[in-house]
Amino acid sequence: MTEHTIEVAYDGVMQVGECPLWHPLEQSLYWVDIDGRAVHRLHPETGAHVHWKMDSEPSALAHSAGGGLVVSLRRAIVHLDTRSGAVTDIVAAPYDTSKVRFNDGRADPAGRFWVGTIYEPRDQQAAAMYVLEQGALRLAWSGGMTNSNGLGFSPDRRTMYHSDTAAHRVTRYAYDVTTGAVSDQQLFQQFSTDKTAPDYGGRPDGATVDSAGNYWCALFEGARVLCISPQGVVLEEVKLPVRCPTMLAFGGADLRTLYITSASHNRPPAELAQYPHNGKVLKLRLAIPGQPEPAYQE
């Protein structure tokens, strides 16, 4: 395990911090607080911070090629104008919002916005994956998962990673950047589902892929992130001062700062006492940089 200096990037406590996203032109970090119903922006160099309240839970973000952000909310996918704060609907949610909401997502190298769902009753594998392409939403697949998470794309644009947090499983797909089609689903990592085991290490939540093709995965309830090679070998484990890391993003001018969001909502008092940084945004420096995040192409 490599030793890293882990710092607090933003000291405010999120209920469920998620989807950190680095904006290279602004040199700023965006993220959401799902249960707090807000989109946040931090300029790390100056410490300037702003947030925008949403009318339902935000979950995933992408830069928009025309400016601002694409944001998945429970009720819709919207455009957020980060200059005026105006929110404009792009497409309504295609599911029963009393049971389902959008969850993890990101733009792919061709500028499509992929976003999966979470089936909140959790009594069946009824989540789905959607793709927003030039304003039109299509279903990529449905079923076989409960909590869609962990999207990431390899630098050669030939592999898509995805996790089902409820199943403690990460899969990989052959990915066609031209058509957006995925095929050849294969198991990439299976984590223990026994939460009572002494060595329980958490379940896979959000992720990102670095410029060498390594998959960086946040382990919710595991107080750690893992760096996994394309061959499925764990290369590095980073222990964290938060129990529930949720997602990661590379940022900074050189894309070598790893930002990590975390959750504090509904955590037991003993855990909050042990992990007082729960809900904060953390950062650490790495040797291998990340990849620039593509923008959604309208």
PyMOL commands that set and color helices and strands:
alter all, ss='L'
color gray80, all
select helices_A, chain A and resi 165-167+269-274
alter helices_A, ss='H'
color red, helices_A
select strands_A, chain A and resi 7-10+17-23+28-33+38-43+48-53+58-64+69-73+76-80+87-92+100-107+113-119+128-133+136-142+148-153+159-164+169-175+182-190+203-209+215-220+224-228+234-239+245-251+257-262+281-285+295-296
alter strands_A, ss='S'
color yellow, strands_A
deselect
rebuild
show_as cartoon
